[in-house]
Amino acid sequence: MTQPRGRLFAWLARHPSEAESLKDVPPDVLGTLWADAWREGGRQTVHDTQQWGQIIGQLQTVIAGAEQLVSVLHDAELEEVPF
């Protein structure tokens, strides 16, 4: 908890208006809130990353199907068909 707590105080030093509004909150409470926020952010990042992994897997399947279709069309040497 030392590292997130240290980051909190560095952040407060760069944001004086927020620091002023939090001046009555005990430092240990601020440190706990900050660490909890970092943990939740990490959980959300893992969740989002998993979703992107699934999307990428689906895109790879679509791309493979498109490549196969292009190959079939190329091999068939189809004539142009007017629409």
mmCIF file as gemmi writes it, N, C-alpha and C atoms, coordinates in Angstrom:
data_model
loop_
_atom_site.group_PDB
_atom_site.id
_atom_site.type_symbol
_atom_site.label_atom_id
_atom_site.label_alt_id
_atom_site.label_comp_id
_atom_site.label_asym_id
_atom_site.label_entity_id
_atom_site.label_seq_id
_atom_site.pdbx_PDB_ins_code
_atom_site.Cartn_x
_atom_site.Cartn_y
_atom_site.Cartn_z
_atom_site.occupancy
_atom_site.B_iso_or_equiv
_atom_site.pdbx_formal_charge
_atom_site.auth_seq_id
_atom_site.auth_asym_id
_atom_site.pdbx_PDB_model_num
ATOM 1 N N . MET Axp A 1 ? 0.812 -1.185 0 1 0 ? 1 A 1
ATOM 2 C CA . MET Axp A 1 ? 0 0 0 1 0 ? 1 A 1
ATOM 3 C C . MET Axp A 1 ? 0.866 1.264 0 1 0 ? 1 A 1
ATOM 4 N N . THR Axp A 2 ? 2.114 1.158 0.289 1 0 ? 2 A 1
ATOM 5 C CA . THR Axp A 2 ? 2.988 2.325 0.345 1 0 ? 2 A 1
ATOM 6 C C . THR Axp A 2 ? 3.088 3.008 -1.007 1 0 ? 2 A 1
ATOM 7 N N . GLN Axp A 3 ? 3.254 2.239 -2.071 1 0 ? 3 A 1
ATOM 8 C CA . GLN Axp A 3 ? 3.417 2.845 -3.392 1 0 ? 3 A 1
ATOM 9 C C . GLN Axp A 3 ? 2.165 3.605 -3.84 1 0 ? 3 A 1
ATOM 10 N N . PRO Axp A 4 ? 0.954 3.011 -3.828 1 0 ? 4 A 1
ATOM 11 C CA . PRO Axp A 4 ? -0.213 3.807 -4.207 1 0 ? 4 A 1
ATOM 12 C C . PRO Axp A 4 ? -0.438 5.01 -3.301 1 0 ? 4 A 1
ATOM 13 N N . ARG Axp A 5 ? -0.16 4.836 -2.019 1 0 ? 5 A 1
ATOM 14 C CA . ARG Axp A 5 ? -0.352 5.942 -1.082 1 0 ? 5 A 1
ATOM 15 C C . ARG Axp A 5 ? 0.607 7.09 -1.405 1 0 ? 5 A 1
ATOM 16 N N . GLY Axp A 6 ? 1.842 6.773 -1.736 1 0 ? 6 A 1
ATOM 17 C CA . GLY Axp A 6 ? 2.798 7.801 -2.136 1 0 ? 6 A 1
ATOM 18 C C . GLY Axp A 6 ? 2.36 8.513 -3.407 1 0 ? 6 A 1
ATOM 19 N N . ARG Axp A 7 ? 1.771 7.757 -4.334 1 0 ? 7 A 1
ATOM 20 C CA . ARG Axp A 7 ? 1.275 8.355 -5.566 1 0 ? 7 A 1
ATOM 21 C C . ARG Axp A 7 ? 0.123 9.311 -5.286 1 0 ? 7 A 1
ATOM 22 N N . LEU Axp A 8 ? -0.688 8.966 -4.296 1 0 ? 8 A 1
ATOM 23 C CA . LEU Axp A 8 ? -1.791 9.848 -3.917 1 0 ? 8 A 1
ATOM 24 C C . LEU Axp A 8 ? -1.261 11.221 -3.506 1 0 ? 8 A 1
ATOM 25 N N . PHE Axp A 9 ? -0.269 11.229 -2.654 1 0 ? 9 A 1
ATOM 26 C CA . PHE Axp A 9 ? 0.247 12.506 -2.166 1 0 ? 9 A 1
ATOM 27 C C . PHE Axp A 9 ? 0.957 13.281 -3.273 1 0 ? 9 A 1
ATOM 28 N N . ALA Axp A 10 ? 1.593 12.586 -4.185 1 0 ? 10 A 1
ATOM 29 C CA . ALA Axp A 10 ? 2.196 13.269 -5.334 1 0 ? 10 A 1
ATOM 30 C C . ALA Axp A 10 ? 1.097 13.886 -6.207 1 0 ? 10 A 1
ATOM 31 N N . TRP Axp A 11 ? 0.005 13.144 -6.388 1 0 ? 11 A 1
ATOM 32 C CA . TRP Axp A 11 ? -1.122 13.651 -7.172 1 0 ? 11 A 1
ATOM 33 C C . TRP Axp A 11 ? -1.742 14.873 -6.496 1 0 ? 11 A 1
ATOM 34 N N . LEU Axp A 12 ? -1.932 14.797 -5.184 1 0 ? 12 A 1
ATOM 35 C CA . LEU Axp A 12 ? -2.506 15.929 -4.449 1 0 ? 12 A 1
ATOM 36 C C . LEU Axp A 12 ? -1.638 17.178 -4.57 1 0 ? 12 A 1
ATOM 37 N N . ALA Axp A 13 ? -0.329 16.984 -4.602 1 0 ? 13 A 1
ATOM 38 C CA . ALA Axp A 13 ? 0.58 18.133 -4.726 1 0 ? 13 A 1
ATOM 39 C C . ALA Axp A 13 ? 0.402 18.831 -6.077 1 0 ? 13 A 1
ATOM 40 N N . ARG Axp A 14 ? 0.028 18.065 -7.104 1 0 ? 14 A 1
ATOM 41 C CA . ARG Axp A 14 ? -0.179 18.644 -8.436 1 0 ? 14 A 1
ATOM 42 C C . ARG Axp A 14 ? -1.602 19.176 -8.64 1 0 ? 14 A 1
ATOM 43 N N . HIS Axp A 15 ? -2.509 18.882 -7.7 1 0 ? 15 A 1
ATOM 44 C CA . HIS Axp A 15 ? -3.908 19.293 -7.825 1 0 ? 15 A 1
ATOM 45 C C . HIS Axp A 15 ? -4.355 20.002 -6.542 1 0 ? 15 A 1
ATOM 46 N N . PRO Axp A 16 ? -3.941 21.251 -6.373 1 0 ? 16 A 1
ATOM 47 C CA . PRO Axp A 16 ? -4.202 21.95 -5.107 1 0 ? 16 A 1
ATOM 48 C C . PRO Axp A 16 ? -5.691 22.118 -4.776 1 0 ? 16 A 1
ATOM 49 N N . SER Axp A 17 ? -6.545 22.3 -5.765 1 0 ? 17 A 1
ATOM 50 C CA . SER Axp A 17 ? -7.969 22.492 -5.433 1 0 ? 17 A 1
ATOM 51 C C . SER Axp A 17 ? -8.569 21.201 -4.87 1 0 ? 17 A 1
ATOM 52 N N . GLU Axp A 18 ? -8.198 20.056 -5.445 1 0 ? 18 A 1
ATOM 53 C CA . GLU Axp A 18 ? -8.665 18.782 -4.909 1 0 ? 18 A 1
ATOM 54 C C . GLU Axp A 18 ? -8.062 18.524 -3.529 1 0 ? 18 A 1
ATOM 55 N N . ALA Axp A 19 ? -6.806 18.882 -3.375 1 0 ? 19 A 1
ATOM 56 C CA . ALA Axp A 19 ? -6.147 18.694 -2.079 1 0 ? 19 A 1
ATOM 57 C C . ALA Axp A 19 ? -6.87 19.505 -0.999 1 0 ? 19 A 1
ATOM 58 N N . GLU Axp A 20 ? -7.277 20.713 -1.342 1 0 ? 20 A 1
ATOM 59 C CA . GLU Axp A 20 ? -7.993 21.567 -0.382 1 0 ? 20 A 1
ATOM 60 C C . GLU Axp A 20 ? -9.318 20.935 0.037 1 0 ? 20 A 1
ATOM 61 N N . SER Axp A 21 ? -10.024 20.344 -0.923 1 0 ? 21 A 1
ATOM 62 C CA . SER Axp A 21 ? -11.326 19.753 -0.593 1 0 ? 21 A 1
ATOM 63 C C . SER Axp A 21 ? -11.181 18.478 0.238 1 0 ? 21 A 1
ATOM 64 N N . LEU Axp A 22 ? -10.007 17.869 0.226 1 0 ? 22 A 1
ATOM 65 C CA . LEU Axp A 22 ? -9.779 16.629 0.973 1 0 ? 22 A 1
ATOM 66 C C . LEU Axp A 22 ? -8.967 16.848 2.251 1 0 ? 22 A 1
ATOM 67 N N . LYS Axp A 23 ? -8.721 18.085 2.624 1 0 ? 23 A 1
ATOM 68 C CA . LYS Axp A 23 ? -7.816 18.373 3.742 1 0 ? 23 A 1
ATOM 69 C C . LYS Axp A 23 ? -8.301 17.802 5.071 1 0 ? 23 A 1
ATOM 70 N N . ASP Axp A 24 ? -9.616 17.635 5.248 1 0 ? 24 A 1
ATOM 71 C CA . ASP Axp A 24 ? -10.141 17.127 6.513 1 0 ? 24 A 1
ATOM 72 C C . ASP Axp A 24 ? -10.213 15.605 6.573 1 0 ? 24 A 1
ATOM 73 N N . VAL Axp A 25 ? -9.897 14.932 5.461 1 0 ? 25 A 1
ATOM 74 C CA . VAL Axp A 25 ? -9.921 13.47 5.434 1 0 ? 25 A 1
ATOM 75 C C . VAL Axp A 25 ? -8.568 12.969 5.936 1 0 ? 25 A 1
ATOM 76 N N . PRO Axp A 26 ? -8.569 12.051 6.92 1 0 ? 26 A 1
ATOM 77 C CA . PRO Axp A 26 ? -7.296 11.55 7.452 1 0 ? 26 A 1
ATOM 78 C C . PRO Axp A 26 ? -6.441 10.891 6.364 1 0 ? 26 A 1
ATOM 79 N N . PRO Axp A 27 ? -5.118 11.052 6.43 1 0 ? 27 A 1
ATOM 80 C CA . PRO Axp A 27 ? -4.233 10.489 5.403 1 0 ? 27 A 1
ATOM 81 C C . PRO Axp A 27 ? -4.385 8.981 5.212 1 0 ? 27 A 1
ATOM 82 N N . ASP Axp A 28 ? -4.602 8.23 6.305 1 0 ? 28 A 1
ATOM 83 C CA . ASP Axp A 28 ? -4.734 6.778 6.134 1 0 ? 28 A 1
ATOM 84 C C . ASP Axp A 28 ? -6.01 6.427 5.362 1 0 ? 28 A 1
ATOM 85 N N . VAL Axp A 29 ? -7.068 7.211 5.537 1 0 ? 29 A 1
ATOM 86 C CA . VAL Axp A 29 ? -8.305 6.983 4.779 1 0 ? 29 A 1
ATOM 87 C C . VAL Axp A 29 ? -8.074 7.305 3.306 1 0 ? 29 A 1
ATOM 88 N N . LEU Axp A 30 ? -7.394 8.42 3.029 1 0 ? 30 A 1
ATOM 89 C CA . LEU Axp A 30 ? -7.08 8.772 1.644 1 0 ? 30 A 1
ATOM 90 C C . LEU Axp A 30 ? -6.234 7.692 0.982 1 0 ? 30 A 1
ATOM 91 N N . GLY Axp A 31 ? -5.245 7.204 1.711 1 0 ? 31 A 1
ATOM 92 C CA . GLY Axp A 31 ? -4.386 6.149 1.168 1 0 ? 31 A 1
ATOM 93 C C . GLY Axp A 31 ? -5.169 4.896 0.848 1 0 ? 31 A 1
ATOM 94 N N . THR Axp A 32 ? -6.102 4.526 1.726 1 0 ? 32 A 1
ATOM 95 C CA . THR Axp A 32 ? -6.931 3.344 1.492 1 0 ? 32 A 1
ATOM 96 C C . THR Axp A 32 ? -7.836 3.547 0.281 1 0 ? 32 A 1
ATOM 97 N N . LEU Axp A 33 ? -8.463 4.719 0.191 1 0 ? 33 A 1
ATOM 98 C CA . LEU Axp A 33 ? -9.322 5.009 -0.959 1 0 ? 33 A 1
ATOM 99 C C . LEU Axp A 33 ? -8.535 4.959 -2.266 1 0 ? 33 A 1
ATOM 100 N N . TRP Axp A 34 ? -7.354 5.525 -2.249 1 0 ? 34 A 1
ATOM 101 C CA . TRP Axp A 34 ? -6.508 5.554 -3.438 1 0 ? 34 A 1
ATOM 102 C C . TRP Axp A 34 ? -6.11 4.133 -3.844 1 0 ? 34 A 1
ATOM 103 N N . ALA Axp A 35 ? -5.686 3.326 -2.876 1 0 ? 35 A 1
ATOM 104 C CA . ALA Axp A 35 ? -5.284 1.945 -3.185 1 0 ? 35 A 1
ATOM 105 C C . ALA Axp A 35 ? -6.466 1.148 -3.722 1 0 ? 35 A 1
ATOM 106 N N . ASP Axp A 36 ? -7.643 1.342 -3.135 1 0 ? 36 A 1
ATOM 107 C CA . ASP Axp A 36 ? -8.833 0.65 -3.625 1 0 ? 36 A 1
ATOM 108 C C . ASP Axp A 36 ? -9.156 1.059 -5.063 1 0 ? 36 A 1
ATOM 109 N N . ALA Axp A 37 ? -9.006 2.346 -5.351 1 0 ? 37 A 1
ATOM 110 C CA . ALA Axp A 37 ? -9.271 2.822 -6.711 1 0 ? 37 A 1
ATOM 111 C C . ALA Axp A 37 ? -8.288 2.209 -7.703 1 0 ? 37 A 1
ATOM 112 N N . TRP Axp A 38 ? -7.017 2.098 -7.319 1 0 ? 38 A 1
ATOM 113 C CA . TRP Axp A 38 ? -6.022 1.478 -8.187 1 0 ? 38 A 1
ATOM 114 C C . TRP Axp A 38 ? -6.356 0.015 -8.435 1 0 ? 38 A 1
ATOM 115 N N . ARG Axp A 39 ? -6.75 -0.697 -7.372 1 0 ? 39 A 1
ATOM 116 C CA . ARG Axp A 39 ? -7.12 -2.111 -7.527 1 0 ? 39 A 1
ATOM 117 C C . ARG Axp A 39 ? -8.31 -2.258 -8.463 1 0 ? 39 A 1
ATOM 118 N N . GLU Axp A 40 ? -9.323 -1.431 -8.273 1 0 ? 40 A 1
ATOM 119 C CA . GLU Axp A 40 ? -10.517 -1.506 -9.128 1 0 ? 40 A 1
ATOM 120 C C . GLU Axp A 40 ? -10.162 -1.181 -10.577 1 0 ? 40 A 1
ATOM 121 N N . GLY Axp A 41 ? -9.293 -0.204 -10.763 1 0 ? 41 A 1
ATOM 122 C CA . GLY Axp A 41 ? -8.835 0.115 -12.115 1 0 ? 41 A 1
ATOM 123 C C . GLY Axp A 41 ? -8.115 -1.062 -12.754 1 0 ? 41 A 1
ATOM 124 N N . GLY Axp A 42 ? -7.325 -1.768 -11.962 1 0 ? 42 A 1
ATOM 125 C CA . GLY Axp A 42 ? -6.639 -2.961 -12.469 1 0 ? 42 A 1
ATOM 126 C C . GLY Axp A 42 ? -7.613 -4.049 -12.862 1 0 ? 42 A 1
ATOM 127 N N . ARG Axp A 43 ? -8.63 -4.259 -12.023 1 0 ? 43 A 1
ATOM 128 C CA . ARG Axp A 43 ? -9.659 -5.262 -12.35 1 0 ? 43 A 1
ATOM 129 C C . ARG Axp A 43 ? -10.373 -4.901 -13.646 1 0 ? 43 A 1
ATOM 130 N N . GLN Axp A 44 ? -10.718 -3.63 -13.779 1 0 ? 44 A 1
ATOM 131 C CA . GLN Axp A 44 ? -11.426 -3.196 -14.992 1 0 ? 44 A 1
ATOM 132 C C . GLN Axp A 44 ? -10.543 -3.374 -16.223 1 0 ? 44 A 1
ATOM 133 N N . THR Axp A 45 ? -9.257 -3.097 -16.087 1 0 ? 45 A 1
ATOM 134 C CA . THR Axp A 45 ? -8.328 -3.268 -17.202 1 0 ? 45 A 1
ATOM 135 C C . THR Axp A 45 ? -8.257 -4.726 -17.629 1 0 ? 45 A 1
ATOM 136 N N . VAL Axp A 46 ? -8.179 -5.63 -16.658 1 0 ? 46 A 1
ATOM 137 C CA . VAL Axp A 46 ? -8.152 -7.066 -16.98 1 0 ? 46 A 1
ATOM 138 C C . VAL Axp A 46 ? -9.44 -7.46 -17.696 1 0 ? 46 A 1
ATOM 139 N N . HIS Axp A 47 ? -10.57 -6.991 -17.197 1 0 ? 47 A 1
ATOM 140 C CA . HIS Axp A 47 ? -11.854 -7.303 -17.818 1 0 ? 47 A 1
ATOM 141 C C . HIS Axp A 47 ? -11.894 -6.799 -19.26 1 0 ? 47 A 1
ATOM 142 N N . ASP Axp A 48 ? -11.503 -5.538 -19.469 1 0 ? 48 A 1
ATOM 143 C CA . ASP Axp A 48 ? -11.513 -4.954 -20.811 1 0 ? 48 A 1
ATOM 144 C C . ASP Axp A 48 ? -10.568 -5.695 -21.744 1 0 ? 48 A 1
ATOM 145 N N . THR Axp A 49 ? -9.413 -6.083 -21.236 1 0 ? 49 A 1
ATOM 146 C CA . THR Axp A 49 ? -8.43 -6.795 -22.042 1 0 ? 49 A 1
ATOM 147 C C . THR Axp A 49 ? -8.97 -8.148 -22.478 1 0 ? 49 A 1
ATOM 148 N N . GLN Axp A 50 ? -9.668 -8.832 -21.583 1 0 ? 50 A 1
ATOM 149 C CA . GLN Axp A 50 ? -10.252 -10.12 -21.945 1 0 ? 50 A 1
ATOM 150 C C . GLN Axp A 50 ? -11.277 -9.951 -23.06 1 0 ? 50 A 1
ATOM 151 N N . GLN Axp A 51 ? -12.091 -8.902 -22.985 1 0 ? 51 A 1
ATOM 152 C CA . GLN Axp A 51 ? -13.075 -8.667 -24.036 1 0 ? 51 A 1
ATOM 153 C C . GLN Axp A 51 ? -12.394 -8.398 -25.375 1 0 ? 51 A 1
ATOM 154 N N . TRP Axp A 52 ? -11.326 -7.612 -25.365 1 0 ? 52 A 1
ATOM 155 C CA . TRP Axp A 52 ? -10.607 -7.346 -26.613 1 0 ? 52 A 1
ATOM 156 C C . TRP Axp A 52 ? -10.006 -8.625 -27.171 1 0 ? 52 A 1
ATOM 157 N N . GLY Axp A 53 ? -9.539 -9.505 -26.289 1 0 ? 53 A 1
ATOM 158 C CA . GLY Axp A 53 ? -8.998 -10.787 -26.749 1 0 ? 53 A 1
ATOM 159 C C . GLY Axp A 53 ? -10.05 -11.601 -27.473 1 0 ? 53 A 1
ATOM 160 N N . GLN Axp A 54 ? -11.268 -11.59 -26.959 1 0 ? 54 A 1
ATOM 161 C CA . GLN Axp A 54 ? -12.359 -12.311 -27.611 1 0 ? 54 A 1
ATOM 162 C C . GLN Axp A 54 ? -12.689 -11.691 -28.967 1 0 ? 54 A 1
ATOM 163 N N . ILE Axp A 55 ? -12.719 -10.376 -29.025 1 0 ? 55 A 1
ATOM 164 C CA . ILE Axp A 55 ? -13.016 -9.685 -30.284 1 0 ? 55 A 1
ATOM 165 C C . ILE Axp A 55 ? -11.94 -9.987 -31.317 1 0 ? 55 A 1
ATOM 166 N N . ILE Axp A 56 ? -10.685 -9.971 -30.897 1 0 ? 56 A 1
ATOM 167 C CA . ILE Axp A 56 ? -9.583 -10.261 -31.817 1 0 ? 56 A 1
ATOM 168 C C . ILE Axp A 56 ? -9.696 -11.694 -32.332 1 0 ? 56 A 1
ATOM 169 N N . GLY Axp A 57 ? -10.061 -12.628 -31.45 1 0 ? 57 A 1
ATOM 170 C CA . GLY Axp A 57 ? -10.255 -14.015 -31.876 1 0 ? 57 A 1
ATOM 171 C C . GLY Axp A 57 ? -11.343 -14.127 -32.933 1 0 ? 57 A 1
ATOM 172 N N . GLN Axp A 58 ? -12.441 -13.392 -32.746 1 0 ? 58 A 1
ATOM 173 C CA . GLN Axp A 58 ? -13.524 -13.411 -33.73 1 0 ? 58 A 1
ATOM 174 C C . GLN Axp A 58 ? -13.084 -12.789 -35.052 1 0 ? 58 A 1
ATOM 175 N N . LEU Axp A 59 ? -12.324 -11.705 -34.97 1 0 ? 59 A 1
ATOM 176 C CA . LEU Axp A 59 ? -11.811 -11.074 -36.196 1 0 ? 59 A 1
ATOM 177 C C . LEU Axp A 59 ? -10.879 -12.009 -36.956 1 0 ? 59 A 1
ATOM 178 N N . GLN Axp A 60 ? -10.07 -12.753 -36.24 1 0 ? 60 A 1
ATOM 179 C CA . GLN Axp A 60 ? -9.173 -13.701 -36.903 1 0 ? 60 A 1
ATOM 180 C C . GLN Axp A 60 ? -9.967 -14.758 -37.656 1 0 ? 60 A 1
ATOM 181 N N . THR Axp A 61 ? -11.088 -15.184 -37.084 1 0 ? 61 A 1
ATOM 182 C CA . THR Axp A 61 ? -11.949 -16.159 -37.748 1 0 ? 61 A 1
ATOM 183 C C . THR Axp A 61 ? -12.56 -15.565 -39.01 1 0 ? 61 A 1
ATOM 184 N N . VAL Axp A 62 ? -13.034 -14.331 -38.932 1 0 ? 62 A 1
ATOM 185 C CA . VAL Axp A 62 ? -13.625 -13.652 -40.093 1 0 ? 62 A 1
ATOM 186 C C . VAL Axp A 62 ? -12.569 -13.472 -41.184 1 0 ? 62 A 1
ATOM 187 N N . ILE Axp A 63 ? -11.387 -13.051 -40.792 1 0 ? 63 A 1
ATOM 188 C CA . ILE Axp A 63 ? -10.306 -12.833 -41.766 1 0 ? 63 A 1
ATOM 189 C C . ILE Axp A 63 ? -9.938 -14.144 -42.458 1 0 ? 63 A 1
ATOM 190 N N . ALA Axp A 64 ? -9.849 -15.212 -41.694 1 0 ? 64 A 1
ATOM 191 C CA . ALA Axp A 64 ? -9.523 -16.515 -42.283 1 0 ? 64 A 1
ATOM 192 C C . ALA Axp A 64 ? -10.598 -16.919 -43.292 1 0 ? 64 A 1
ATOM 193 N N . GLY Axp A 65 ? -11.868 -16.684 -42.947 1 0 ? 65 A 1
ATOM 194 C CA . GLY Axp A 65 ? -12.956 -17.001 -43.876 1 0 ? 65 A 1
ATOM 195 C C . GLY Axp A 65 ? -12.882 -16.158 -45.139 1 0 ? 65 A 1
ATOM 196 N N . ALA Axp A 66 ? -12.564 -14.872 -44.989 1 0 ? 66 A 1
ATOM 197 C CA . ALA Axp A 66 ? -12.448 -13.983 -46.145 1 0 ? 66 A 1
ATOM 198 C C . ALA Axp A 66 ? -11.279 -14.408 -47.03 1 0 ? 66 A 1
ATOM 199 N N . GLU Axp A 67 ? -10.168 -14.775 -46.422 1 0 ? 67 A 1
ATOM 200 C CA . GLU Axp A 67 ? -9.016 -15.23 -47.206 1 0 ? 67 A 1
ATOM 201 C C . GLU Axp A 67 ? -9.349 -16.501 -47.974 1 0 ? 67 A 1
ATOM 202 N N . GLN Axp A 68 ? -10.106 -17.395 -47.334 1 0 ? 68 A 1
ATOM 203 C CA . GLN Axp A 68 ? -10.504 -18.636 -47.999 1 0 ? 68 A 1
ATOM 204 C C . GLN Axp A 68 ? -11.434 -18.326 -49.174 1 0 ? 68 A 1
ATOM 205 N N . LEU Axp A 69 ? -12.369 -17.407 -48.983 1 0 ? 69 A 1
ATOM 206 C CA . LEU Axp A 69 ? -13.28 -17.018 -50.06 1 0 ? 69 A 1
ATOM 207 C C . LEU Axp A 69 ? -12.511 -16.406 -51.225 1 0 ? 69 A 1
ATOM 208 N N . VAL Axp A 70 ? -11.569 -15.542 -50.954 1 0 ? 70 A 1
ATOM 209 C CA . VAL Axp A 70 ? -10.748 -14.932 -52.005 1 0 ? 70 A 1
ATOM 210 C C . VAL Axp A 70 ? -9.993 -16.008 -52.764 1 0 ? 70 A 1
ATOM 211 N N . SER Axp A 71 ? -9.472 -16.98 -52.048 1 0 ? 71 A 1
ATOM 212 C CA . SER Axp A 71 ? -8.734 -18.071 -52.685 1 0 ? 71 A 1
ATOM 213 C C . SER Axp A 71 ? -9.645 -18.881 -53.599 1 0 ? 71 A 1
ATOM 214 N N . VAL Axp A 72 ? -10.848 -19.193 -53.126 1 0 ? 72 A 1
ATOM 215 C CA . VAL Axp A 72 ? -11.801 -19.956 -53.946 1 0 ? 72 A 1
ATOM 216 C C . VAL Axp A 72 ? -12.18 -19.174 -55.19 1 0 ? 72 A 1
ATOM 217 N N . LEU Axp A 73 ? -12.473 -17.89 -55.025 1 0 ? 73 A 1
ATOM 218 C CA . LEU Axp A 73 ? -12.835 -17.065 -56.177 1 0 ? 73 A 1
ATOM 219 C C . LEU Axp A 73 ? -11.681 -16.939 -57.157 1 0 ? 73 A 1
ATOM 220 N N . HIS Axp A 74 ? -10.484 -16.814 -56.633 1 0 ? 74 A 1
ATOM 221 C CA . HIS Axp A 74 ? -9.302 -16.704 -57.499 1 0 ? 74 A 1
ATOM 222 C C . HIS Axp A 74 ? -9.106 -18.008 -58.275 1 0 ? 74 A 1
ATOM 223 N N . ASP Axp A 75 ? -9.215 -19.124 -57.584 1 0 ? 75 A 1
ATOM 224 C CA . ASP Axp A 75 ? -9.018 -20.425 -58.229 1 0 ? 75 A 1
ATOM 225 C C . ASP Axp A 75 ? -10.106 -20.726 -59.256 1 0 ? 75 A 1
ATOM 226 N N . ALA Axp A 76 ? -11.306 -20.233 -59.028 1 0 ? 76 A 1
ATOM 227 C CA . ALA Axp A 76 ? -12.413 -20.496 -59.95 1 0 ? 76 A 1
ATOM 228 C C . ALA Axp A 76 ? -12.322 -19.645 -61.203 1 0 ? 76 A 1
ATOM 229 N N . GLU Axp A 77 ? -11.53 -18.597 -61.156 1 0 ? 77 A 1
ATOM 230 C CA . GLU Axp A 77 ? -11.369 -17.685 -62.28 1 0 ? 77 A 1
ATOM 231 C C . GLU Axp A 77 ? -12.727 -17.292 -62.85 1 0 ? 77 A 1
ATOM 232 N N . LEU Axp A 78 ? -13.552 -16.766 -61.971 1 0 ? 78 A 1
ATOM 233 C CA . LEU Axp A 78 ? -14.89 -16.369 -62.375 1 0 ? 78 A 1
ATOM 234 C C . LEU Axp A 78 ? -14.851 -15.161 -63.294 1 0 ? 78 A 1
ATOM 235 N N . GLU Axp A 79 ? -15.792 -15.161 -64.246 1 0 ? 79 A 1
ATOM 236 C CA . GLU Axp A 79 ? -15.927 -13.998 -65.114 1 0 ? 79 A 1
ATOM 237 C C . GLU Axp A 79 ? -16.67 -12.908 -64.328 1 0 ? 79 A 1
ATOM 238 N N . GLU Axp A 80 ? -16.491 -11.681 -64.769 1 0 ? 80 A 1
ATOM 239 C CA . GLU Axp A 80 ? -17.218 -10.593 -64.136 1 0 ? 80 A 1
ATOM 240 C C . GLU Axp A 80 ? -18.7 -10.76 -64.394 1 0 ? 80 A 1
ATOM 241 N N . VAL Axp A 81 ? -19.477 -10.601 -63.358 1 0 ? 81 A 1
ATOM 242 C CA . VAL Axp A 81 ? -20.919 -10.703 -63.49 1 0 ? 81 A 1
ATOM 243 C C . VAL Axp A 81 ? -21.503 -9.317 -63.213 1 0 ? 81 A 1
ATOM 244 N N . PRO Axp A 82 ? -22.24 -8.749 -64.195 1 0 ? 82 A 1
ATOM 245 C CA . PRO Axp A 82 ? -22.808 -7.416 -63.954 1 0 ? 82 A 1
ATOM 246 C C . PRO Axp A 82 ? -23.925 -7.495 -62.908 1 0 ? 82 A 1
ATOM 247 N N . PHE Axp A 83 ? -24.021 -6.461 -62.133 1 0 ? 83 A 1
ATOM 248 C CA . PHE Axp A 83 ? -25.049 -6.41 -61.087 1 0 ? 83 A 1
ATOM 249 C C . PHE Axp A 83 ? -26.269 -5.732 -61.585 1 0 ? 83 A 1
